[in-house]
Amino acid sequence: MTETDALYEVREQTGNPAYASVDDVITLVLERARDPRENHHNAHFDEAMAAVVDRYGAEAVRTVIHRVLVEHYPFRTATVNLDMRNFDGVRIGTTAVWTLRELNAQGDD
Protein backbone atom coordinates (compact mmCIF):
# COMPACT_ATOMS: atom_id res chain seq x y z
CA MET A 1 0.00 0.00 0.00
CA THR A 2 1.31 3.44 -0.83
CA GLU A 3 1.18 6.43 1.45
CA THR A 4 -1.60 7.98 -0.65
CA ASP A 5 -3.74 4.81 -0.32
CA ALA A 6 -3.55 4.71 3.47
CA LEU A 7 -6.72 5.58 5.36
CA TYR A 8 -4.69 6.67 8.39
CA GLU A 9 -1.15 8.03 8.53
CA VAL A 10 0.19 5.08 10.52
CA ARG A 11 3.61 3.60 9.77
CA GLU A 12 2.25 0.11 8.99
CA GLN A 13 0.05 1.53 6.23
CA THR A 14 2.28 4.19 4.74
CA GLY A 15 5.70 2.61 5.14
CA ASN A 16 6.84 6.04 6.28
CA PRO A 17 8.96 5.85 9.46
CA ALA A 18 8.10 9.49 10.21
CA TYR A 19 4.59 8.37 11.18
CA ALA A 20 3.73 6.74 14.50
CA SER A 21 3.36 2.97 14.54
CA VAL A 22 0.19 1.24 15.69
CA ASP A 23 2.19 -0.03 18.68
CA ASP A 24 3.03 3.58 19.63
CA VAL A 25 -0.67 4.42 19.55
CA ILE A 26 -1.67 1.35 21.56
CA THR A 27 1.02 1.99 24.16
CA LEU A 28 -0.02 5.60 24.71
CA VAL A 29 -3.76 4.79 24.82
CA LEU A 30 -3.17 2.06 27.41
CA GLU A 31 -0.77 4.22 29.47
CA ARG A 32 -3.34 6.99 29.62
CA ALA A 33 -6.07 4.52 30.51
CA ARG A 34 -3.97 3.38 33.48
CA ASP A 35 -3.11 6.95 34.49
CA PRO A 36 -5.63 9.44 33.01
CA ARG A 37 -4.45 13.00 32.58
CA GLU A 38 -6.00 15.57 34.89
CA ASN A 39 -7.12 19.02 33.82
CA HIS A 40 -6.39 18.29 30.16
CA HIS A 41 -8.82 19.16 27.39
CA ASN A 42 -8.72 15.54 26.13
CA ALA A 43 -8.90 13.85 29.54
CA HIS A 44 -12.32 12.48 28.58
CA PHE A 45 -10.59 10.15 26.10
CA ASP A 46 -8.38 8.78 28.89
CA GLU A 47 -11.34 8.26 31.19
CA ALA A 48 -13.34 6.52 28.46
CA MET A 49 -10.43 4.18 27.70
CA ALA A 50 -9.96 3.42 31.41
CA ALA A 51 -13.58 2.26 31.55
CA VAL A 52 -13.26 0.24 28.33
CA VAL A 53 -10.02 -1.44 29.41
CA ASP A 54 -11.57 -2.22 32.78
CA ARG A 55 -14.59 -3.80 31.09
CA TYR A 56 -12.95 -5.71 28.21
CA GLY A 57 -9.22 -5.89 28.96
CA ALA A 58 -6.16 -4.42 27.26
CA GLU A 59 -5.90 -7.17 24.63
CA ALA A 60 -9.38 -6.46 23.26
CA VAL A 61 -8.59 -2.73 23.06
CA ARG A 62 -5.30 -3.54 21.33
CA THR A 63 -7.16 -5.68 18.78
CA VAL A 64 -9.72 -2.98 18.00
CA ILE A 65 -7.01 -0.32 17.54
CA HIS A 66 -5.05 -2.56 15.19
CA ARG A 67 -8.17 -3.42 13.20
CA VAL A 68 -9.12 0.25 12.83
CA LEU A 69 -5.71 1.76 12.02
CA VAL A 70 -4.08 -1.06 10.06
CA GLU A 71 -6.82 -3.32 8.74
CA HIS A 72 -9.30 -0.52 7.92
CA TYR A 73 -12.21 -1.93 9.90
CA PRO A 74 -14.96 0.61 10.53
CA PHE A 75 -15.07 1.56 14.21
CA ARG A 76 -18.34 -0.25 14.91
CA THR A 77 -17.38 -3.52 13.24
CA ALA A 78 -13.85 -3.62 14.68
CA THR A 79 -15.45 -5.26 17.72
CA VAL A 80 -16.55 -8.39 15.83
CA ASN A 81 -15.94 -11.62 17.79
CA LEU A 82 -14.70 -9.69 20.83
CA ASP A 83 -17.92 -9.78 22.89
CA MET A 84 -17.84 -5.97 22.94
CA ARG A 85 -20.52 -3.36 22.29
CA ASN A 86 -20.24 -1.60 18.92
CA PHE A 87 -20.45 1.72 20.74
CA ASP A 88 -17.24 0.90 22.59
CA GLY A 89 -15.56 0.21 19.24
CA VAL A 90 -16.49 3.75 18.25
CA ARG A 91 -14.99 5.09 21.48
CA ILE A 92 -11.78 3.10 21.00
CA GLY A 93 -11.47 4.02 17.32
CA THR A 94 -12.04 7.70 17.98
CA THR A 95 -9.45 7.72 20.75
CA ALA A 96 -6.96 5.82 18.58
CA VAL A 97 -7.30 8.27 15.69
CA TRP A 98 -6.88 11.28 17.99
CA THR A 99 -3.85 9.67 19.61
CA LEU A 100 -2.33 8.88 16.20
CA ARG A 101 -2.79 12.48 15.11
CA GLU A 102 -1.23 13.71 18.34
CA LEU A 103 1.81 11.44 17.95
CA ASN A 104 2.26 12.40 14.30
CA ALA A 105 2.01 16.10 15.15
CA GLN A 106 4.80 15.64 17.72
CA GLY A 107 6.97 14.27 14.93
CA ASP A 108 6.37 17.48 12.97
CA ASP A 109 7.90 19.64 15.70
Rosetta blueprint (number, residue, H / E / L):
1 M L
2 T L
3 E H
4 T H
5 D H
6 A L
7 L L
8 Y L
9 E L
10 V L
11 R H
12 E H
13 Q H
14 T H
15 G L
16 N L
17 P L
18 A L
19 Y L
20 A L
21 S L
22 V H
23 D H
24 D H
25 V H
26 I H
27 T H
28 L H
29 V H
30 L H
31 E H
32 R H
33 A H
34 R H
35 D L
36 P L
37 R L
38 E L
39 N L
40 H L
41 H L
42 N L
43 A H
44 H H
45 F H
46 D H
47 E H
48 A H
49 M H
50 A H
51 A H
52 V H
53 V H
54 D H
55 R H
56 Y H
57 G L
58 A H
59 E H
60 A H
61 V H
62 R H
63 T H
64 V H
65 I H
66 H H
67 R H
68 V H
69 L H
70 V L
71 E L
72 H L
73 Y L
74 P L
75 F L
76 R H
77 T H
78 A H
79 T H
80 V L
81 N L
82 L L
83 D L
84 M L
85 R L
86 N H
87 F H
88 D H
89 G H
90 V H
91 R H
92 I H
93 G H
94 T H
95 T H
96 A H
97 V H
98 W H
99 T H
100 L H
101 R H
102 E H
103 L H
104 N H
105 A H
106 Q H
107 G H
108 D H
109 D L
